[in-house]
Structure formats: structure tokens, C-alpha cells
């Protein structure tokens, strides 16, 4: 198990799903302090992590959120998991431009602002950063224009940051999950219909995983958190500018 004893970590999108799983795991692996960012302050406080935690409620696409995070990072930063994101679907010909801008704002503007903040906090001591991209940023599918474009941009942003961060001792990688069992699905109308037809939420997740991946299942948030932990750890000390595709073979 990786050891993060004495490390300070920043996690965005920390209230649920992959972000929450990462917060719990890093706490178990010895992190000295977590800085958690999400719109849902109550859910962050309810995570029950073991180490001292600062919860900052805010929109990752708003610069003032990062002014508050920067103030909280007075002791510097060692690790960052830049995970906040939203999803949307729809054909390009039907795409509402406001929806496009909302997705790009959170997924790309938010990633750029959080990455800038993290790298500034690490530039005197080095560190490791993982950005959450998606298999949708690698493999095109109908109806995923806004989400897929934003995640493809996140992948390239991570690669540029890796080149810029290397002389400072900062490693930057991305993870590109495929289907993951997280609360994000619950906001998708199609999924609600599937859960009704299948008889339960878990049955719907299992059916989608079986149909969509060669391995026949979706990942859990805890599995993706463990993969992110590896990328942050000393075991990945020479890995930077990489994209770990964790999609059950979907994009192969």
C-alpha cells in the first residue's frame, strides 16, 4: 500500500464518487491533511476521513474559489487529485450552447484553474498531480460532444503540465476511466429508466457494464481511487505525462 504519511493533498469534486473514494483512501494511507473542494459542503464534511480536513465549498470554474484554496495552502502542497466534473449528452445538431459552455466551464476551465493553483503551491517542493479525464476523451461516441471534447482537452492539458512541471519536480498524469459506478449516473434520465426496467440501480449498472466493456463490468470508485493512489505514489516516480486508461477494454 502506498504511504502518504505527512503529505498534504488537494482533492476537487470530493463530495462523492471518485473524489470521495480518494479522500478516504489517502486518509487511510497516512495523509496529514486534506484540502477538499466541492459545491456540496455538507457532503464533504460527512465523509468521515481520519485526518485533519479543510472543506472549501465553491465552483472550480470560479477564480475566487482558488483564492480561498490558495489561502488554505499556506503550508504548501504535495499531492493533488483534480477530479471535479460534470456530464451532459446530446447530438451536436441539438446541442444547447449554454449547456456546452457549462460543461466546458467546469471540466476544462475548472481543471486549468485547479492545476494552476496546485502547481504554484508545489513549485518550491515538487509533488504529484492526477487529473481525472475519461475514456470519452479518447474514443468518440455519438452524443458526447461537450463531455468528450472537455476530457480530450484535459488529457492534453495534463501532458503540457507534465512538460512544464518536470523541471520543478512536479509529476502530472491523467486517468481516463470508462464506466464507473458513481452518483453521476443518477442524474441521467436514461439511467433512471434503465434502473426501473432492470429492477434496481445495481442491476442497471451491471447491465451497462456487461454490454459496454470487454471485461463485462464497470469499475467501482474505490478501484479508480486505488489507481490514482498508485500514480501519486513513489512507485510511479518516473511516470509523468501519461494517461492511465481504466475502462475495462472499452477503448481498445
C-alpha positions in Angstrom: 0.0 0.0 0.0 1.4 3.5 -0.9 2.3 5.7 2.0 1.4 9.3 2.1 2.5 10.0 5.7 2.9 13.6 6.3 1.6 14.7 2.9 -0.9 17.5 2.2 -3.4 16.6 -0.6 -5.9 18.7 -2.6 -9.0 16.9 -4.0 -11.6 18.5 -6.1 -15.0 17.0 -6.7 -14.5 15.5 -3.3 -18.1 15.2 -2.1 -19.0 11.9 -3.9 -17.9 9.3 -6.3 -14.2 9.1 -7.2 -13.3 12.2 -5.3 -14.8 10.9 -2.0 -13.2 7.5 -2.5 -9.8 9.2 -3.0 -10.3 11.3 0.2 -11.0 8.2 2.2 -8.1 6.3 0.7 -5.5 9.0 1.1 -6.6 9.4 4.7 -6.1 5.7 5.3 -2.7 5.8 3.6 -1.4 8.4 6.1 -2.1 11.8 4.6 -1.5 14.5 7.2 -4.1 17.0 5.8 -6.7 17.1 3.1 -8.0 20.2 1.3 -11.4 19.2 -0.2 -13.2 21.3 -2.8 -16.8 20.8 -4.0 -20.1 22.6 -4.2 -21.6 20.4 -1.6 -20.1 21.4 1.7 -22.3 19.1 3.8 -21.3 16.0 1.9 -17.6 16.8 2.2 -18.0 17.2 6.0 -19.9 13.9 6.2 -17.1 11.8 4.6 -15.6 10.9 8.0 -12.0 10.9 6.9 -9.4 10.2 9.6 -7.0 13.2 9.1 -7.4 16.9 9.5 -9.5 18.3 6.7 -10.3 21.7 5.3 -13.6 21.8 3.2 -14.0 24.6 0.7 -17.4 24.9 -0.9 -17.2 26.5 -4.3 -17.3 26.2 -8.1 -14.0 25.1 -9.5 -14.5 27.3 -12.5 -14.6 30.4 -10.4 -11.2 32.1 -9.7 -12.4 33.3 -6.2 -12.7 29.6 -5.2 -9.0 29.3 -5.9 -8.1 32.4 -4.0 -9.6 30.7 -1.0 -7.8 27.4 -1.7 -4.5 29.3 -2.1 -5.0 30.9 1.3 -5.6 27.5 2.8 -2.4 26.1 1.3 -0.1 28.3 3.4 2.0 25.2 4.3 2.4 24.1 0.7 1.0 21.1 -1.2 2.4 17.6 -2.0 -0.5 15.8 -3.9 -3.4 16.9 -6.0 -6.4 15.0 -7.4 -8.2 17.3 -9.9 -11.4 15.4 -10.3 -14.3 17.8 -10.4 -16.5 17.3 -13.5 -20.0 17.3 -14.9 -21.6 15.4 -17.7 -24.1 16.1 -20.5 -25.3 14.3 -23.6 -26.9 15.3 -26.9 -26.2 15.4 -30.6 -24.3 18.3 -31.9 -27.2 19.5 -34.1 -29.4 19.7 -31.0 -26.8 21.0 -28.6 -27.8 23.9 -26.5 -24.8 26.3 -26.4 -25.4 27.2 -22.7 -25.1 23.5 -21.9 -21.9 23.3 -23.9 -20.4 26.2 -22.1 -21.4 24.8 -18.7 -19.7 21.5 -19.3 -16.5 23.2 -20.7 -16.5 25.6 -17.8 -16.4 23.0 -15.1 -14.4 20.3 -16.9 -11.8 22.4 -18.6 -11.8 25.9 -17.1 -12.0 24.2 -13.6 -9.2 21.9 -14.5 -7.0 24.7 -15.7 -7.6 26.8 -12.6 -7.1 24.0 -10.2 -3.9 22.8 -12.0 -2.5 26.4 -11.9 -3.2 26.6 -8.1 -1.7 23.2 -7.4 1.5 23.7 -9.5 2.1 27.1 -7.9 1.8 25.5 -4.4 4.2 22.7 -5.4 6.9 24.7 -7.3 9.2 25.0 -4.3 9.0 21.4 -3.2 7.8 19.2 -6.1 4.7 17.0 -6.0 2.4 14.8 -7.9 -0.9 15.6 -9.6 -3.5 13.4 -11.3 -6.3 14.9 -13.4 -9.5 12.8 -14.0 -10.1 12.6 -17.7 -12.3 10.0 -19.3 -12.3 7.3 -22.0 -14.8 9.6 -23.7 -11.8 11.9 -24.4 -10.1 9.1 -26.3 -13.0 7.2 -28.1 -15.7 9.2 -29.9 -19.3 8.2 -29.4 -22.5 10.0 -30.7 -24.0 12.3 -28.2 -20.8 13.1 -26.2 -19.5 16.2 -27.9 -19.3 18.5 -24.9 -18.2 15.9 -22.4 -15.8 14.2 -24.8 -14.2 17.4 -26.0 -13.7 18.6 -22.5 -12.0 15.4 -21.4 -9.8 15.2 -24.5 -8.6 18.7 -23.6 -8.0 17.7 -20.0 -5.7 14.9 -21.3 -3.7 17.3 -23.4 -3.6 19.8 -20.5 -2.1 17.1 -18.3 0.6 16.4 -20.9 1.6 20.1 -21.3 1.6 20.5 -17.5 3.9 17.4 -17.2 6.4 19.0 -19.5 6.3 22.3 -17.6 6.3 20.7 -14.2 9.2 18.2 -14.8 12.0 20.8 -14.1 10.2 21.7 -10.9 9.9 18.1 -9.7 6.2 18.0 -10.3 4.7 14.9 -11.9 1.4 15.3 -13.8 -0.6 12.4 -15.1 -4.2 11.8 -16.1 -6.5 8.8 -15.6 -9.2 8.0 -18.2 -11.9 5.9 -16.6 -14.7 4.3 -18.6 -17.9 3.5 -16.9 -17.7 3.9 -13.1 -20.4 3.3 -10.6 -20.8 6.8 -9.2 -23.8 9.1 -8.3 -23.2 10.9 -11.6 -25.4 8.2 -13.3 -28.3 9.2 -11.1 -28.7 12.5 -12.9 -29.0 10.8 -16.3 -32.7 10.3 -17.3 -31.8 7.3 -19.5 -30.3 5.6 -16.4 -33.4 6.1 -14.3 -35.4 4.4 -17.0 -32.9 1.5 -17.1 -33.0 1.1 -13.3 -36.8 0.9 -13.4 -36.7 -1.7 -16.2 -33.9 -3.7 -14.6 -35.5 -3.7 -11.1 -32.7 -1.8 -9.3 -29.9 0.6 -9.6 -27.2 -2.0 -9.1 -28.9 -4.2 -11.8 -28.8 -1.3 -14.3 -25.1 -0.7 -13.6 -24.3 -4.4 -14.1 -26.3 -4.5 -17.3 -24.5 -1.4 -18.7 -21.1 -2.8 -17.7 -21.8 -6.1 -19.3 -22.9 -4.6 -22.6 -20.3 -1.8 -22.8 -16.9 -3.4 -21.8 -15.0 -6.5 -22.8 -14.3 -7.2 -19.1 -18.1 -7.2 -18.6 -18.4 -4.7 -15.8 -17.9 -1.1 -14.7 -15.3 -0.1 -12.1 -16.1 1.0 -8.6 -15.0 4.4 -7.4 -12.7 2.6 -4.9 -10.9 0.8 -7.7 -10.3 4.1 -9.6 -9.1 5.7 -6.3 -6.5 3.0 -5.9 -5.2 3.5 -9.4 -4.9 7.3 -8.7 -3.1 6.5 -5.5 -0.5 4.5 -7.5 0.1 7.4 -9.9 0.6 9.7 -6.9 2.9 7.3 -5.1 6.7 6.8 -5.2 6.1 3.6 -7.1 5.2 5.8 -10.1 8.2 8.1 -9.6 9.3 8.1 -13.2 5.8 8.3 -14.7 4.7 11.7 -15.9 2.7 12.9 -18.9 0.9 9.5 -19.0 -2.7 8.6 -19.4 -3.9 5.6 -17.5 -6.9 4.2 -19.4 -9.1 2.3 -16.9 -12.1 1.3 -19.0 -12.4 -2.5 -19.0 -11.2 -2.6 -22.6 -13.9 -0.3 -24.0 -11.5 2.0 -25.9 -9.1 -0.8 -27.0 
